[in-house]
Amino acid sequence: MSTFTTQDGTQIYYKDWGKGKPVLFSHGWPLDADMWDSQLNFLAERGYRAIAFDRRGFGRSDQPWDGYNYDTFAADINDLIEHLDLRDVTLVGFSMGGGDVTRYIGRYGSERISGLALLGAVTPIFIKTDDHPEGVEKSVFDDIKAGLRKDRAQFISDFATPFYGLNKGMTVSEGVKTQTLNIALLASLKGTLDCVTAFSETDFRPDVQKIDVPTLVIHGSSDQVVPFEATGKLAAETIKGAQLKIYDGAPHGFAVTHQQQLNEDLLAFLQSH
């Protein structure tokens, strides 16, 4: 297995497919690098080097007790980029992964970065606050954590319905639902819980202000998990020159339901910068 060790001694798993201009993918909660297999394969077949890692606490990476915060996640990405000596890399972040690639730019700059794609991302800020009234109520995230503590397997199984829009006319195979649950159950329960706090409460607005590379924002119009009006819409308005694509009727998990459309849009974006 391909792994690297972070500055705090955590071993992180990654997959590194193909050769060419690098594209680095950061997955959503509570998944791992396997959510990107279609995108990785598609881009690697077309002359790109496609890389995805399992966030600490998830998938095949170590499960430390602490460190589930965005400064650490950004440091882990920096360690991976330096480990592989990546340059001219495009960062792609889905959902909570949009936060760590954005925080990476906020902390480490864009010297090695050529582009950024935010897919159904929690940026610039997810939770409802006095200065972000369109955000999601804290009670929603409290309920998620309570559900995970009570019966994580059933909670994640039920979570597939809003995640893939199964209650809004979307369909995915039984295999996808099984894989989603299997991936999620590989994760540390502590990491799974702590990440709910991290992705809901972290304010990425200062980081978003520092983005100075070509940026693609993609969001589903029917996202029931990370509502477009509270996140993607604001990110696209804030980031100078950002390109916004709204997938009509798409759920949060559009990497599956709109797989081919996403693959082609990512390829076009990569070819454009």
VONUVO-219833 format. One record per residue (C-alpha): y, z, x; residue in three letters. Coordinates in nm, 4 decimals. Example, Ala and Ser with C-alpha at 12.3 -4.5 7.8 and 13.67 -1.06 7.14 Angstrom:
2
north_up_east_residu
-0.4500_0.7800_1.2300_Ala
-0.1060_0.7140_1.3670_Ser
END
This chain:
273
north_up_east_residu
0.0000_0.0000_0.0000_Met
0.3542_-0.0716_0.1147_Ser
0.5548_0.2488_0.1364_Thr
0.8549_0.3848_0.3213_Phe
0.9739_0.7400_0.3755_Thr
1.3204_0.8430_0.2617_Thr
1.5595_1.0650_0.4553_Gln
1.4289_1.3736_0.2721_Asp
1.0657_1.2867_0.3456_Gly
0.9693_1.1367_0.0084_Thr
0.7265_0.8463_0.0244_Gln
0.8295_0.5554_-0.1983_Ile
0.5999_0.2689_-0.2967_Tyr
0.7318_-0.0871_-0.3163_Tyr
0.6052_-0.4408_-0.3634_Lys
0.7518_-0.7248_-0.1593_Asp
0.6566_-1.0741_-0.2781_Trp
0.7588_-1.4131_-0.1438_Gly
1.0052_-1.5285_0.1191_Lys
1.3687_-1.6279_0.0996_Gly
1.6893_-1.4724_-0.0278_Lys
1.6063_-1.1130_-0.1301_Pro
1.6279_-0.9770_-0.4837_Val
1.5760_-0.6024_-0.5284_Leu
1.4751_-0.4675_-0.8715_Phe
1.5192_-0.1111_-1.0000_Ser
1.3108_-0.0210_-1.3048_His
1.3845_0.1671_-1.6241_Gly
1.2662_0.5033_-1.7545_Trp
0.9832_0.6049_-1.7662_Pro
0.8330_0.2936_-1.6058_Leu
0.7702_0.1708_-1.2514_Asp
0.7862_-0.1506_-1.0466_Ala
0.5100_-0.3099_-1.2560_Asp
0.7598_-0.3735_-1.5387_Met
0.9036_-0.6479_-1.3167_Trp
0.5831_-0.8383_-1.2361_Asp
0.6769_-1.1459_-1.4414_Ser
1.0239_-1.1635_-1.2850_Gln
0.8932_-1.0977_-0.9325_Leu
0.6261_-1.3655_-0.9585_Asn
0.8603_-1.6184_-1.1194_Phe
1.1250_-1.5795_-0.8481_Leu
0.8784_-1.5615_-0.5583_Ala
0.7256_-1.8888_-0.6753_Glu
1.0739_-2.0412_-0.6579_Arg
1.1632_-1.9463_-0.3035_Gly
1.2980_-1.5943_-0.3346_Tyr
1.1842_-1.2673_-0.1797_Arg
1.1322_-1.0396_-0.4800_Ala
1.1122_-0.6649_-0.4146_Ile
1.0599_-0.3758_-0.6558_Ala
0.9951_-0.0071_-0.5920_Phe
0.8644_0.2900_-0.7873_Asp
1.1458_0.5431_-0.8244_Arg
1.0654_0.8838_-0.6756_Arg
0.8528_1.0765_-0.9246_Gly
0.7226_0.7600_-1.0898_Phe
0.4337_0.5210_-1.0418_Gly
0.2759_0.5356_-0.6969_Arg
0.5629_0.7163_-0.5264_Ser
0.5655_1.0841_-0.4311_Asp
0.6477_1.3446_-0.6935_Gln
0.8920_1.5868_-0.5314_Pro
1.0088_1.8791_-0.7431_Trp
1.3786_1.8032_-0.6837_Asp
1.6032_1.5058_-0.6200_Gly
1.6195_1.3406_-0.9624_Tyr
1.9886_1.2574_-0.9482_Asn
2.1791_0.9372_-0.8858_Tyr
2.3140_1.0223_-0.5426_Asp
1.9531_1.0633_-0.4290_Thr
1.8355_0.7497_-0.6114_Phe
2.1135_0.5503_-0.4430_Ala
2.0184_0.6983_-0.1057_Ala
1.6573_0.5927_-0.1666_Asp
1.7722_0.2346_-0.2320_Ile
1.9838_0.2449_0.0827_Asn
1.6827_0.3683_0.2803_Asp
1.4698_0.0816_0.1429_Leu
1.7365_-0.1799_0.2196_Ile
1.7653_-0.0467_0.5748_Glu
1.3862_-0.0158_0.6138_His
1.3458_-0.3854_0.5296_Leu
1.6812_-0.4775_0.6891_Asp
1.7806_-0.6682_0.3768_Leu
2.1020_-0.8682_0.3800_Arg
2.2630_-1.0939_0.1202_Asp
2.0535_-0.9123_-0.1411_Val
2.0996_-0.9322_-0.5173_Thr
2.0458_-0.5996_-0.6950_Leu
1.8919_-0.5997_-1.0436_Val
1.8853_-0.2793_-1.2458_Gly
1.7354_-0.2245_-1.5903_Phe
1.8362_0.0670_-1.8127_Ser
1.8536_0.3798_-1.5924_Met
1.7985_0.1468_-1.2951_Gly
2.1372_-0.0060_-1.3651_Gly
2.2812_0.3292_-1.2715_Gly
2.1244_0.3575_-0.9294_Asp
2.2169_0.0050_-0.8168_Val
2.5728_0.0702_-0.9365_Thr
2.5866_0.4078_-0.7607_Arg
2.4509_0.2355_-0.4483_Tyr
2.7543_0.0047_-0.4427_Ile
2.9816_0.2991_-0.5221_Gly
2.8491_0.4977_-0.2240_Arg
2.7452_0.2352_0.0302_Tyr
2.9617_-0.0644_-0.0529_Gly
2.8624_-0.4290_-0.0806_Ser
2.8318_-0.5339_0.2843_Glu
2.4626_-0.6183_0.2338_Arg
2.4960_-0.7162_-0.1339_Ile
2.5607_-1.0658_-0.2707_Ser
2.5258_-1.0037_-0.6441_Gly
2.4450_-0.7530_-0.9177_Leu
2.2618_-0.7861_-1.2492_Ala
2.2795_-0.5062_-1.5058_Leu
2.0124_-0.5428_-1.7746_Leu
2.0326_-0.3141_-2.0770_Gly
2.1925_-0.0706_-1.8341_Ala
2.3255_0.2810_-1.8938_Val
2.6493_0.1973_-1.7103_Thr
2.9372_0.2832_-1.7168_Pro
2.8483_0.6020_-1.9129_Ile
2.5825_0.6654_-2.1760_Phe
2.6490_1.0025_-2.3411_Ile
2.9219_1.0725_-2.5954_Lys
3.2218_1.2483_-2.4417_Thr
3.5825_1.3057_-2.5448_Asp
3.6882_0.9939_-2.3540_Asp
3.3750_0.7966_-2.4481_His
3.3409_0.8557_-2.8242_Pro
3.1112_0.5541_-2.8727_Glu
2.8452_0.7172_-2.6548_Gly
2.5176_0.8696_-2.7727_Val
2.5102_1.2305_-2.8930_Glu
2.3668_1.4903_-2.6531_Lys
2.1278_1.6061_-2.9253_Ser
1.9414_1.2735_-2.8980_Val
1.8569_1.3438_-2.5345_Phe
1.7696_1.7062_-2.6110_Asp
1.5220_1.5789_-2.8708_Asp
1.3681_1.3386_-2.6164_Ile
1.3082_1.6237_-2.3728_Lys
1.1619_1.8432_-2.6470_Ala
0.9251_1.5623_-2.7471_Gly
0.8130_1.5130_-2.3878_Leu
0.7439_1.8834_-2.3405_Arg
0.5433_1.9062_-2.6632_Lys
0.3241_1.5929_-2.6324_Asp
0.4366_1.3436_-2.3722_Arg
0.1583_1.0918_-2.4394_Ala
0.2341_1.0663_-2.8100_Gln
0.6093_1.0689_-2.7566_Phe
0.5882_0.7750_-2.5144_Ile
0.3464_0.5929_-2.7449_Ser
0.5934_0.6290_-3.0343_Asp
0.8864_0.5353_-2.8075_Phe
0.7448_0.1823_-2.7813_Ala
0.8644_0.1129_-3.1360_Thr
1.2407_0.1347_-3.0714_Pro
1.1990_0.0242_-2.7077_Phe
1.0421_-0.3108_-2.8048_Tyr
1.2102_-0.3392_-3.1440_Gly
0.8812_-0.3274_-3.3318_Leu
1.0721_-0.1885_-3.6316_Asn
1.3215_-0.4765_-3.6121_Lys
1.0897_-0.7762_-3.6298_Gly
0.9810_-0.7964_-3.2664_Met
0.6156_-0.8067_-3.1656_Thr
0.4393_-0.7267_-2.8396_Val
0.0674_-0.7279_-2.7656_Ser
-0.1571_-0.4252_-2.7755_Glu
-0.2009_-0.4815_-2.4031_Gly
0.1729_-0.4397_-2.3408_Val
0.1801_-0.1167_-2.5396_Lys
-0.1218_0.0140_-2.3501_Thr
0.0275_-0.0809_-2.0143_Gln
0.3615_0.0794_-2.1029_Thr
0.1897_0.4072_-2.1878_Leu
-0.0332_0.3946_-1.8793_Asn
0.2656_0.3369_-1.6503_Ile
0.4672_0.6161_-1.8102_Ala
0.1850_0.8674_-1.7792_Leu
0.1621_0.8099_-1.4025_Leu
0.5012_0.9751_-1.3657_Ala
0.5795_1.3365_-1.2841_Ser
0.6624_1.5286_-1.6014_Leu
0.9381_1.7089_-1.4121_Lys
1.0831_1.3778_-1.2938_Gly
1.0533_1.2297_-1.6409_Thr
1.2444_1.5224_-1.7908_Leu
1.5070_1.5456_-1.5154_Asp
1.5782_1.1732_-1.5365_Cys
1.6712_1.2071_-1.9043_Val
1.9481_1.4435_-1.7963_Thr
2.0463_1.2155_-1.5081_Ala
2.0682_0.8878_-1.6984_Phe
2.2357_1.0383_-2.0030_Ser
2.4997_1.2543_-1.8353_Glu
2.5969_1.0703_-1.5151_Thr
2.9405_0.9077_-1.5248_Asp
2.9281_0.5754_-1.3376_Phe
3.2829_0.4700_-1.4218_Arg
3.4151_0.5370_-1.0679_Pro
3.1233_0.3359_-0.9247_Asp
3.1769_0.0464_-1.1647_Val
3.5380_0.0225_-1.0460_Gln
3.4100_-0.0499_-0.6929_Lys
3.1878_-0.3460_-0.7873_Ile
3.3223_-0.6480_-0.6018_Asp
3.0325_-0.8931_-0.6119_Val
2.9330_-1.1526_-0.8747_Pro
2.7875_-0.9595_-1.1668_Thr
2.5672_-1.0590_-1.4591_Leu
2.5420_-0.8260_-1.7590_Val
2.2586_-0.8891_-2.0069_Ile
2.2066_-0.6779_-2.3176_His
2.0156_-0.7080_-2.6416_Gly
2.2274_-0.7074_-2.9568_Ser
1.9612_-0.4923_-3.1296_Ser
1.9118_-0.2400_-2.8486_Asp
1.8208_0.0891_-3.0215_Gln
1.7815_0.2830_-2.6952_Val
2.0946_0.1939_-2.4946_Val
2.3437_0.0637_-2.7538_Pro
2.5406_-0.2396_-2.6363_Phe
2.8773_-0.1213_-2.7723_Glu
2.8533_0.2028_-2.5724_Ala
2.7402_0.0517_-2.2406_Thr
2.6948_-0.3180_-2.1623_Gly
3.0042_-0.4252_-2.3541_Lys
3.2211_-0.1827_-2.1558_Leu
3.0585_-0.2709_-1.8239_Ala
3.1241_-0.6408_-1.8787_Ala
3.4865_-0.5685_-1.9714_Glu
3.5401_-0.3415_-1.6700_Thr
3.3778_-0.5418_-1.3902_Ile
3.6087_-0.8150_-1.2682_Lys
3.4675_-1.1609_-1.3379_Gly
3.1450_-1.0288_-1.4892_Ala
2.9317_-1.2789_-1.6803_Gln
2.7996_-1.1399_-2.0093_Leu
2.4906_-1.2653_-2.1907_Lys
2.3976_-1.1082_-2.5236_Ile
2.0422_-1.1739_-2.6372_Tyr
2.0691_-1.2072_-3.0135_Asp
1.8327_-0.9694_-3.1897_Gly
1.6793_-0.8526_-2.8625_Ala
1.5594_-0.4930_-2.8183_Pro
1.5920_-0.2716_-2.5128_His
1.2654_-0.3999_-2.3674_Gly
1.3746_-0.7628_-2.3532_Phe
1.2103_-0.8128_-2.0129_Ala
0.8932_-0.8440_-2.2226_Val
1.0138_-0.9832_-2.5562_Thr
1.2508_-1.2363_-2.3952_His
1.0599_-1.2779_-2.0691_Gln
1.1120_-1.6499_-2.0123_Gln
1.4790_-1.6405_-2.1105_Gln
1.5407_-1.3539_-1.8693_Leu
1.3511_-1.5238_-1.5875_Asn
1.5545_-1.8421_-1.6262_Glu
1.8857_-1.6550_-1.6565_Asp
1.8132_-1.4552_-1.3406_Leu
1.7212_-1.7735_-1.1537_Leu
2.0414_-1.9462_-1.2665_Ala
2.2460_-1.6428_-1.1602_Phe
2.0791_-1.6342_-0.8188_Leu
2.1485_-2.0041_-0.7719_Gln
2.5149_-1.9561_-0.8650_Ser
2.6182_-1.7145_-0.5877_His
END
